[in-house]
Amino acid sequence: QQSRFAANLIIHGRRTNDWPQVRRALTAGFVGLAGLLLPPAAFLLGSPYLVLWGWLAAVSLLNRLRYLGHARRAGLGAVWKCLPGLPFWLLLDWTAWAGGLLRALIPADRQPW
């Protein structure tokens, strides 16, 4: 659902000239692609790509911790139980974001509801 939403932002945002939303969806898509493709690229092209991926993962995980801090301050209980799953959720986010970008850019992948 998240990837379909991002794809729709790109496709329909371009039609309606909502460029800030298109830019956000494209940015998320490229971050997702980078998160998924930089580790294999590091094996092929060298360790600087792994350092770049480490920076991307660290920033993404810190943002997730920030979101959890907001949830705790809002009174949502047992936020600490989410901590062990953060890397999994990050991988899931990157997959959804990259999927949205690919859905928007590959016309054959656009399925009707």
Beta strands, then each sheet from edge to edge (+ up, - down):
end
